[in-house]
Amino acid sequence: MKYAVFLLVILAVSGARAQPPGEALAFDRSKGNCLACHTMRGGDVPSNVGPELNDMKARFPDRADLVAILRNEEARNPQTAMPSFGRNLILTPAEIDAIVDFLYTL
């Protein structure tokens, strides 16, 4: 608890923006690594391997569809280059939910 308060004080003093958990996971090269294939707001590496991640809530109004894509896109599209983050145990169900929460802000 003391560490969390200390971190909040440091962020407030420095003016740094705290990164939401889903965004941190999406940008983390050892976890989601969405920037390897997708361009999205906040990313610093444009890519055109996969579609741009924008208007996600409008494109996927049924949240379960987007969760299923992250969990195992090969089930929907056997020709995909996208890793099956859930099936391959790269991301936990909670991490997938956090990334979907973040994607819904794009």
N, C-alpha and C positions, 0 to 999 in steps of 0.2 A: 504494500500500500504506500509506503514511504517513497519507493522508487517511482510509482505512478504519479504521485503529487510532484516530485522533483522533475519528472519529465514534462509535465504540464507547465510548470513554472519556466523551465528552459524554453519550451516552445513559445510560450507567451512573451517572454523577454526577447527572444530572437526573431519573433514574427514569422517563424516557420509554420507551414501548414501541416497539420497532422494528417497522414495518409490513411483513409479508411482501410480496414482489413482486406476487403475484396479487391481494392485497387492495388494494394501492396502485393497480394497474391498474383493478380493478373500480370503485374510487371516483373515479378520475381522470376529470374531465369531458371531457377531450380524447381519451380512449382508450375504455375499457370503458363508463364512465358508467352502470353498472347501477342506481345509485340514482335515476336519472331515471325509471325505470319500476317498480323492484322495491324492496320493503322487505326488509331483511336485518339480521342482527345486526351491530352496529358502525356501521351507517348512521345518519345524523342527519336524513334527510329521508324520512318515510314516503310511500309511493306505492302506488297500486292499479291502475296501468295494466297491469302484468304480474303474474304470481303471486308470492307471497312466496317468497323463496329460503331454504328451510330443509329439513333432512333430505335434502339433495341426493344423498348417496351411496345412500340407501335408495330414493329416487325414480328415480335413474338408475344402477342397478348396473353397467350396461355403459358404461364411461367414454366409449367412442366415440360413443354417442348424444348425450351432453352436448357433446362436442367438435363434433359435426356441427351441433348447434343454434347454437352460437356462430359456427361457420364460415359457415353459410348456412341459417338457419331457413326462408327462403322455399322451399327445396327440399322441406321437410317440410310446411310450411303456407304456401301462396301468399298467404293473407289476413293474414299476420302484420304487426304494426307494428314488430317487432324488426329492427334493422339486421343485415345480413349482414356481420359483422365481418371474417371472413376473405376472403370473395369481394370485398368492397369495399376490401380492403387497409387497414382501420382498425387491425386487430391482426395481428401476425405469428403463425405457428404456435406459436412459443415463448411468446408472450404469451397465446395462447388456452390452452395447456397450463398456464401459471401460474395463470390465472384459474380453470380447472377444479380445479386443486389446492386453491385457496382455497375454492371452492364446496363441495368435498368435506369441508371442515371445518365447514360450516354444518349 
